[in-house]
Structures are given as C-alpha cells and as structure tokens.
C-alpha cells in the first residue's frame, strides 16, 4: 500500500501494467495470495497430519513470491520475464498443497488447489493483455481473481467464523442446510454474471439474492456477546463486507449511479482486508503458543482497516470531485492497520514459540 501511495504521488512508475491495474493486481496476487498461501500451508498440515514445507523449501516459496513482486518495480526488465516471474508462484503453491490433500484423500479440500489454479489462470489473462497477446483480458483477469478470493472467503468463512464464535462464547450458530447448499449457486451465479454483464437484470437478481443469503448466513452466526471479543467482531465485520459487496453489485447492475469499483472495494479493501487482518492476528497468537488475547492496540488496527474500506467506498460516492482524497485517506488508514500488526507481532513471529513446541 505504501508503494501505491508512492505511485499516486508520481514518485514511482511500475513496469508492464498501468498504475491502477498494477495496484489491483498486487493487492490480489501480491497481498491476498500471500495471506492465502500462509493460511493454506498451515491449515493443510493440520487437516492432513502430513508435514508441509518448512525451512529452506518454505523460504524458496517465499522467494518465488517475492520475485514476482519485485519484477514490476525493477526498471528495464523484459515484459515477458516480469510475467514469467509473477506467474510461477500460484501453480507451484497449488501443487505443494495438492500432494498432501490427495494423499490424505480429503475430497472436501480438493477445491482449494483448484481455486489457486483458477487464480493462476486469471493472472495469465492479465499478463496476456500486457504482452499484447489479447485485448481487454486484464480487467477480466483481475475481476476473476477477486471473485475467486470471494469464493474462498465464502468457504473458509463458513468453516471458521461460526466455529470460533461458538467455541469462545458458548453460543450455538444457526445453520440452514438448504441455505448452505444454495449459497454457492447464488454466489457463483452473481460473480459470473457480473463478469459477463456488470449492468443487467440477471446480474442484479443474482447479486441481490447472494447479498440476502450471505446476510441471513451471517445473522445466524451472530450473538451480541461477540462485541466484547475483538478477534471475533473483526471476522464478523469482514464477512459483512461480502454482504455489502453483493448489495453494491446489485445497485450497479440496475443502473444506479454506483461505480462498479464500489463493490470491488467492498470485497477487497473491506472483506479481504478485515478477514486477513483478523485471521493473521488470531493465528499468529495460536501458532506462537500464546493465548488468544491480542494487544489492546490491535483493536485500533481492526477499526482502522474497516474505516479504510469505508473511506475508499464512501468518499468517492459522496465527494466524486475529490476522488483522490478518498483513495489517500483509505491508503493511510490501511497502512496504519497493518503497520500496527507488524509492530505488535513481528517480535513474537521471529522468536521461538513460548510453549517450547516446534513451529
């Protein structure tokens, strides 16, 4: 995000992609994919009981991801090389995850490597456009990538948010089997329709139904007690941005004066931002052997990331003549949120677990 602020200021010009497209690309394929990789590499070991890469192999995965990021920022690199560096990470990650999942025959987890391959295909569409092989596929690829991450959040949110809430508060989330079966249909239908025809009655219908169904799902997990637990309310608010994203998508689809980027930023700055920050704060405590009690300043970070999303969506709608101001305010709030996370968690992540266990 700091690099994006520098690009907006004119201090830096990324290679290969136009600045706005580079920003969207890096927020998804740089930031979101890194968080997804960290989560899935950890979760797959817990799911399967099989060892995942650590030490040098894990460092190699990180370097592969990092070279994809740096390729855009090094002047003079051939466009084809930039594309190759960036495209390599996701297929390798998908293969690393697929092997233990296949060995353990965990059929219900097969979608995760497939979703990563879908992200890789979306990334290929972006680079094909940049290389001049296709025309107009960069936007399609970027939107497809965001929608693939939304699908992941739908699946993982449904697994962890009610479970974490019930375990902490002793509540019992309401689940409706029919809703859970139909929700993927409505969600994927809305995302596919928005990809093909952002402004159309079909998209409006699917998006409105998806917003309603996600809202009902979230309401079933809700208990008023969660507001006393920051590690819970950040996840619930993160999922609420998915509801708002589909609602904004529906408003755009019926032709109201709501930019399509509003829904996109509800999904990205809102849902991805809040859910990733909340999960990182929680998982980092658990995997360093600490109790699930974050430092009080993390509450400020959770508030800042939600305010960043609100600023990015609301300010351009309320003050369209000063579009840049909303972007800058959102950017600095985002940096505050994740800067606080780094300041509070870096030391514990760089040291051995406090309980003496490996990890």
C-alpha positions as CSV (number, residue, x, y, z in Angstrom):
1,X,0.0,0.0,0.0
2,X,2.9,2.3,0.7
3,X,4.2,1.7,-2.8
4,X,0.7,2.5,-4.2
5,X,0.8,5.8,-2.3
6,X,4.2,6.5,-4.0
7,X,2.8,5.6,-7.4
8,X,-0.2,8.0,-6.8
9,X,2.3,10.7,-5.9
10,X,4.2,10.1,-9.1
11,X,7.4,9.0,-7.3
12,X,7.3,5.5,-8.8
13,X,6.1,4.0,-12.0
14,X,5.5,0.2,-12.1
15,X,6.7,-1.7,-15.2
16,X,4.4,-3.6,-17.6
17,X,1.0,-2.6,-16.2
18,X,-0.8,0.8,-15.9
19,X,-0.6,2.1,-12.3
20,X,-4.3,1.5,-11.4
21,X,-4.2,-2.0,-12.9
22,X,-0.9,-2.8,-11.1
23,X,-2.4,-1.7,-7.8
24,X,-5.4,-4.0,-8.2
25,X,-3.1,-6.8,-9.4
26,X,-0.7,-6.5,-6.5
27,X,-3.5,-6.2,-3.9
28,X,-4.9,-9.6,-5.1
29,X,-1.9,-11.5,-6.5
30,X,0.6,-9.9,-4.1
31,X,-1.1,-9.3,-0.8
32,X,-4.2,-11.6,-0.8
33,X,-2.4,-14.5,-2.4
34,X,0.4,-14.3,0.2
35,X,-2.1,-14.5,3.1
36,X,-4.0,-17.3,1.4
37,X,-0.7,-19.2,1.0
38,X,0.2,-18.8,4.6
39,X,-3.2,-19.9,5.8
40,X,-3.4,-22.9,3.5
41,X,0.1,-24.1,4.1
42,X,-0.6,-24.1,7.9
43,X,-4.1,-25.4,7.6
44,X,-3.3,-28.3,5.2
45,X,-0.8,-29.7,7.7
46,X,-3.5,-29.6,10.4
47,X,-6.1,-31.1,8.1
48,X,-3.9,-33.9,6.7
49,X,-1.5,-34.6,9.5
50,X,1.3,-34.5,6.9
51,X,4.4,-32.3,7.1
52,X,4.3,-29.2,4.9
53,X,7.3,-27.3,3.6
54,X,9.5,-25.6,6.3
55,X,13.0,-24.2,6.4
56,X,14.7,-24.0,3.0
57,X,11.7,-25.2,0.9
58,X,9.4,-22.7,2.6
59,X,12.0,-19.9,2.1
60,X,12.2,-20.9,-1.6
61,X,8.4,-20.5,-1.9
62,X,8.7,-17.0,-0.3
63,X,11.5,-16.0,-2.7
64,X,9.4,-17.2,-5.6
65,X,6.5,-15.0,-4.5
66,X,8.8,-12.0,-3.8
67,X,10.5,-12.1,-7.2
68,X,7.0,-11.8,-8.8
69,X,6.5,-8.6,-6.8
70,X,9.9,-7.1,-7.5
71,X,9.7,-7.8,-11.2
72,X,7.2,-5.0,-11.6
73,X,9.4,-2.5,-9.8
74,X,12.8,-3.1,-11.5
75,X,13.1,-0.8,-14.5
76,X,14.2,-2.3,-17.8
77,X,13.2,-5.9,-17.2
78,X,11.6,-7.5,-20.3
79,X,7.8,-7.8,-20.0
80,X,8.0,-11.5,-20.7
81,X,10.4,-12.0,-17.8
82,X,8.2,-10.0,-15.5
83,X,5.2,-12.2,-16.5
84,X,7.2,-15.4,-16.0
85,X,8.4,-14.4,-12.5
86,X,4.9,-13.5,-11.4
87,X,3.1,-16.5,-13.0
88,X,5.3,-19.1,-11.4
89,X,4.1,-18.9,-7.8
90,X,0.5,-20.0,-7.9
91,X,0.9,-23.3,-9.8
92,X,3.8,-24.3,-7.6
93,X,1.7,-23.5,-4.5
94,X,-1.3,-25.4,-5.9
95,X,1.0,-28.5,-6.4
96,X,2.5,-28.2,-2.9
97,X,-1.0,-28.2,-1.4
98,X,-2.5,-30.8,-3.7
99,X,0.0,-33.6,-2.9
100,X,-0.9,-34.0,0.8
101,X,-4.6,-33.4,0.2
102,X,-4.6,-36.2,-2.4
103,X,-2.5,-38.5,-0.2
104,X,-5.0,-38.0,2.7
105,X,-7.9,-38.4,0.3
106,X,-9.6,-35.3,1.7
107,X,-12.1,-34.8,-1.0
108,X,-13.8,-31.8,0.7
109,X,-10.5,-29.9,0.5
110,X,-9.9,-30.5,-3.2
111,X,-11.4,-27.1,-4.2
112,X,-8.5,-25.2,-2.7
113,X,-5.8,-26.3,-5.1
114,X,-8.3,-25.8,-7.9
115,X,-9.1,-22.3,-6.7
116,X,-5.4,-21.5,-6.8
117,X,-5.2,-22.7,-10.4
118,X,-8.2,-20.5,-11.2
119,X,-6.3,-17.6,-9.7
120,X,-3.3,-18.6,-11.9
121,X,-5.4,-18.6,-15.0
122,X,-6.8,-15.1,-14.0
123,X,-3.2,-13.9,-13.6
124,X,-2.4,-15.3,-17.1
125,X,-5.2,-13.2,-18.6
126,X,-3.7,-10.1,-17.1
127,X,-0.2,-10.8,-18.4
128,X,-1.5,-11.9,-21.8
129,X,-3.1,-8.4,-22.2
130,X,0.1,-6.7,-21.0
131,X,2.1,-8.7,-23.5
132,X,-0.2,-7.7,-26.3
133,X,-1.4,-11.3,-27.0
134,X,-5.0,-10.4,-26.1
135,X,-7.1,-7.2,-25.7
136,X,-9.2,-6.3,-22.7
137,X,-8.5,-9.5,-20.8
138,X,-6.6,-7.7,-18.0
139,X,-9.8,-6.3,-16.5
140,X,-11.5,-9.7,-16.8
141,X,-8.5,-11.5,-15.2
142,X,-8.3,-9.1,-12.3
143,X,-12.1,-9.3,-11.6
144,X,-12.0,-13.1,-11.9
145,X,-9.2,-13.2,-9.4
146,X,-11.1,-11.1,-6.9
147,X,-14.2,-13.3,-7.4
148,X,-12.1,-16.4,-6.8
149,X,-10.9,-15.0,-3.5
150,X,-14.5,-14.1,-2.6
151,X,-15.4,-17.7,-3.2
152,X,-12.6,-18.8,-0.9
153,X,-13.8,-16.4,1.8
154,X,-17.3,-17.8,1.5
155,X,-16.0,-21.4,2.0
156,X,-13.5,-20.6,4.8
157,X,-15.7,-18.0,6.5
158,X,-18.4,-20.6,6.8
159,X,-16.0,-23.0,8.4
160,X,-14.2,-20.8,10.9
161,X,-16.3,-17.8,11.9
162,X,-19.2,-19.7,13.5
163,X,-16.8,-22.3,15.0
164,X,-14.6,-19.6,16.6
165,X,-17.7,-17.8,17.8
166,X,-19.3,-20.8,19.4
167,X,-16.1,-22.1,21.0
168,X,-15.3,-18.7,22.6
169,X,-18.8,-17.6,23.7
170,X,-20.5,-21.0,24.2
171,X,-23.2,-19.9,21.7
172,X,-24.7,-22.1,19.0
173,X,-24.7,-20.7,15.5
174,X,-27.8,-21.3,13.5
175,X,-27.2,-23.1,10.2
176,X,-29.7,-23.9,7.5
177,X,-28.7,-26.8,5.3
178,X,-30.7,-25.6,2.3
179,X,-29.1,-22.2,2.5
180,X,-25.6,-23.7,2.6
181,X,-26.4,-25.8,-0.5
182,X,-27.9,-22.9,-2.4
183,X,-25.4,-20.2,-1.3
184,X,-22.6,-21.3,-3.7
185,X,-25.0,-21.3,-6.6
186,X,-26.2,-17.8,-5.9
187,X,-22.7,-16.5,-5.2
188,X,-21.0,-18.0,-8.2
189,X,-24.0,-17.0,-10.4
190,X,-23.7,-13.4,-9.3
191,X,-19.9,-13.4,-9.8
192,X,-20.2,-15.0,-13.2
193,X,-23.0,-12.6,-14.3
194,X,-21.0,-9.6,-13.1
195,X,-18.0,-10.8,-15.1
196,X,-20.0,-11.1,-18.3
197,X,-22.6,-8.3,-17.9
198,X,-22.0,-5.9,-15.0
199,X,-25.1,-3.9,-15.8
200,X,-28.0,-6.3,-16.4
201,X,-31.2,-7.5,-14.7
202,X,-29.7,-11.0,-14.4
203,X,-26.7,-9.7,-12.6
204,X,-28.9,-7.6,-10.3
205,X,-31.1,-10.5,-9.5
206,X,-28.3,-12.9,-8.7
207,X,-26.3,-10.3,-6.7
208,X,-29.4,-9.3,-4.7
209,X,-30.2,-12.9,-3.8
210,X,-26.5,-13.5,-2.9
211,X,-26.5,-10.4,-0.7
212,X,-29.7,-11.6,1.1
213,X,-28.4,-15.2,1.5
214,X,-25.0,-14.1,2.9
215,X,-26.8,-11.7,5.2
216,X,-29.0,-14.4,6.6
217,X,-26.0,-16.7,7.0
218,X,-24.1,-14.0,8.9
219,X,-27.2,-13.3,11.1
220,X,-27.3,-17.0,12.0
221,X,-23.8,-16.7,13.4
222,X,-24.4,-13.5,15.3
223,X,-24.6,-13.1,19.1
224,X,-24.4,-9.7,20.9
225,X,-21.6,-11.1,23.1
226,X,-19.1,-11.0,20.2
227,X,-18.6,-7.3,20.5
228,X,-16.5,-7.8,23.7
229,X,-14.1,-10.0,21.7
230,X,-12.1,-8.1,19.1
231,X,-10.8,-11.3,17.4
232,X,-14.5,-12.3,16.8
233,X,-16.1,-9.0,15.7
234,X,-13.3,-8.3,13.2
235,X,-14.2,-11.6,11.4
236,X,-18.0,-10.9,11.5
237,X,-17.4,-7.3,10.1
238,X,-15.1,-8.8,7.5
239,X,-17.9,-11.1,6.3
240,X,-20.4,-8.3,6.4
241,X,-18.3,-6.6,3.7
242,X,-19.2,-9.5,1.4
243,X,-22.9,-8.8,2.0
244,X,-22.3,-5.2,1.2
245,X,-20.3,-6.1,-1.9
246,X,-23.1,-8.0,-3.4
247,X,-25.6,-5.3,-2.4
248,X,-23.5,-2.7,-4.2
249,X,-23.1,-5.0,-7.2
250,X,-26.9,-5.3,-7.4
251,X,-27.2,-1.5,-7.3
252,X,-24.6,-1.1,-10.1
253,X,-26.4,-3.8,-12.2
254,X,-29.7,-1.9,-12.2
255,X,-28.0,1.2,-13.5
256,X,-27.9,3.4,-10.3
257,X,-25.1,5.9,-10.1
258,X,-22.9,3.5,-8.1
259,X,-19.5,2.7,-9.6
260,X,-18.6,-0.9,-10.2
261,X,-15.4,-0.3,-8.2
262,X,-17.5,0.2,-5.1
263,X,-18.5,-3.5,-5.0
264,X,-14.9,-4.4,-5.9
265,X,-13.5,-2.4,-3.0
266,X,-16.1,-3.8,-0.6
267,X,-14.8,-7.3,-1.5
268,X,-11.1,-6.2,-1.4
269,X,-10.4,-3.4,1.0
270,X,-13.3,-4.5,3.1
271,X,-13.7,-8.3,3.2
272,X,-10.1,-9.3,2.2
273,X,-8.6,-6.5,4.4
274,X,-10.6,-7.2,7.6
275,X,-10.7,-11.0,7.3
276,X,-7.0,-11.3,6.6
277,X,-6.0,-9.0,9.4
278,X,-8.3,-10.8,11.8
279,X,-7.1,-14.2,10.9
280,X,-3.4,-13.2,11.0
281,X,-3.9,-11.7,14.4
282,X,-5.6,-14.8,15.7
283,X,-3.5,-17.5,14.0
284,X,-0.2,-15.7,14.9
285,X,-1.1,-15.9,18.6
286,X,-2.1,-19.5,18.4
287,X,0.9,-20.7,16.4
288,X,3.4,-18.9,18.7
289,X,1.9,-20.7,21.8
290,X,0.1,-17.6,23.2
291,X,-3.4,-17.2,24.5
292,X,-5.9,-15.7,22.1
293,X,-5.8,-12.2,23.7
294,X,-4.4,-9.6,21.3
295,X,-2.8,-6.4,22.5
296,X,-5.3,-3.5,23.0
297,X,-3.7,-1.6,20.1
298,X,-4.9,-4.4,17.7
299,X,-8.5,-3.1,18.4
300,X,-7.3,0.2,16.8
301,X,-5.9,-1.7,13.9
302,X,-9.2,-3.6,13.4
303,X,-11.1,-0.3,13.4
304,X,-8.6,1.3,11.0
305,X,-8.9,-1.4,8.4
306,X,-12.7,-1.1,8.4
307,X,-12.5,2.7,8.2
308,X,-10.1,2.3,5.3
309,X,-12.6,0.3,3.4
310,X,-15.4,2.7,4.3
311,X,-13.4,5.7,3.2
312,X,-12.4,4.1,-0.1
313,X,-16.1,3.3,-0.9
314,X,-18.0,6.2,0.6
315,X,-15.8,9.3,0.0
316,X,-15.7,8.9,-3.9
317,X,-19.5,8.4,-3.8
318,X,-20.1,11.4,-1.5
319,X,-17.4,13.7,-3.0
320,X,-16.8,12.5,-6.5
321,X,-14.9,15.6,-7.5
322,X,-12.2,14.7,-4.9
323,X,-11.8,11.1,-5.8
324,X,-8.0,11.1,-4.9
325,X,-8.7,12.2,-1.3
326,X,-10.7,9.1,-0.6
327,X,-8.0,6.9,-2.0
328,X,-5.3,8.6,0.0
329,X,-7.2,8.5,3.3
330,X,-8.0,4.9,2.8
331,X,-4.4,4.1,1.9
332,X,-3.0,5.7,5.1
333,X,-5.7,4.0,7.3
334,X,-4.8,0.7,5.7
335,X,-1.1,1.3,6.4
336,X,-1.9,2.2,10.0
337,X,-3.8,-1.1,10.5
338,X,-1.2,-3.4,9.0
339,X,1.7,-1.3,10.4
340,X,0.2,-1.8,13.9
341,X,0.1,-5.6,13.2
342,X,3.8,-5.6,12.2
343,X,4.8,-3.6,15.2
344,X,2.9,-5.8,17.6
345,X,3.5,-9.2,16.1
346,X,7.0,-9.1,14.4
347,X,8.9,-9.9,17.6
348,X,6.7,-12.9,18.5
349,X,6.8,-14.3,14.9
350,X,10.6,-14.0,14.8
351,X,11.1,-15.8,18.1
352,X,10.5,-19.5,19.1
353,X,7.1,-20.5,20.4
354,X,6.7,-19.5,24.1
355,X,5.4,-23.0,24.9
356,X,8.6,-24.7,23.6
357,X,6.8,-26.6,20.8
358,X,8.2,-26.7,17.3
359,X,6.9,-24.0,14.9
